[in-house]
Amino acid sequence: MECCKNIVGPQVRRLRYQRGLKQKHLAAKLERLGWQNYRAGVSKIEARLMKVSDFQQVYLAHVLKAGLLELFPTVGAGESVPAALQRLLAMKRRVG
């Protein structure tokens, strides 16, 4: 999993789009809460190029008005966790 430093990035992007926020606006909201994060940082999170700590996940969920579980990809019924992670890695390869 070296290519991916987090698994929340795609959901952060989806939630940000749903809320009508630009990356710079999300970064500004995070900064007002005390997390020094710039637009480039939000971009890196969404591209899964930056690690996101559990504390940072709480910031993201709060700013995006989402539950913590909404930041994580879903595992389909009957799908094993390793299979779900492989699916996420395959998505990254197709996109990047």
LINWO-V797911 format. One record per residue. N is the residue number from 0. RES is the residue in one letter. PSI is psi in whole degrees, -180 to 180 (* if undefined). Layout:
n->{N | N}
res->{RES | RES}
psi->{PSI | PSI}
//
This chain:
n->{0 | 1 | 2 | 3 | 4 | 5 | 6 | 7 | 8 | 9 | 10 | 11 | 12 | 13 | 14 | 15 | 16 | 17 | 18 | 19 | 20 | 21 | 22 | 23 | 24 | 25 | 26 | 27 | 28 | 29 | 30 | 31 | 32 | 33 | 34 | 35 | 36 | 37 | 38 | 39 | 40 | 41 | 42 | 43 | 44 | 45 | 46 | 47 | 48 | 49 | 50 | 51 | 52 | 53 | 54 | 55 | 56 | 57 | 58 | 59 | 60 | 61 | 62 | 63 | 64 | 65 | 66 | 67 | 68 | 69 | 70 | 71 | 72 | 73 | 74 | 75 | 76 | 77 | 78 | 79 | 80 | 81 | 82 | 83 | 84 | 85 | 86 | 87 | 88 | 89 | 90 | 91 | 92 | 93 | 94 | 95}
res->{M | E | C | C | K | N | I | V | G | P | Q | V | R | R | L | R | Y | Q | R | G | L | K | Q | K | H | L | A | A | K | L | E | R | L | G | W | Q | N | Y | R | A | G | V | S | K | I | E | A | R | L | M | K | V | S | D | F | Q | Q | V | Y | L | A | H | V | L | K | A | G | L | L | E | L | F | P | T | V | G | A | G | E | S | V | P | A | A | L | Q | R | L | L | A | M | K | R | R | V | G}
psi->{29 | -28 | -20 | 126 | -7 | 166 | 4 | -13 | -52 | -35 | -34 | -46 | -47 | -47 | -38 | -45 | -45 | -32 | -2 | 29 | 141 | 161 | -41 | -31 | -39 | -44 | -41 | -41 | -41 | -40 | -39 | -27 | -9 | 1 | 109 | 97 | 130 | 171 | -39 | -34 | -42 | -42 | -43 | -36 | -49 | -33 | 0 | 33 | -2 | 136 | 149 | 115 | 168 | -36 | -43 | -33 | -36 | -43 | -49 | -47 | -43 | -50 | -37 | 1 | 52 | 159 | 154 | -40 | -24 | -17 | -14 | 146 | 152 | 150 | 121 | 157 | 128 | -3 | 133 | 158 | -46 | -38 | -40 | -41 | -39 | -40 | -42 | -41 | -40 | -39 | -42 | -43 | -40 | -40 | -45 | *}
//
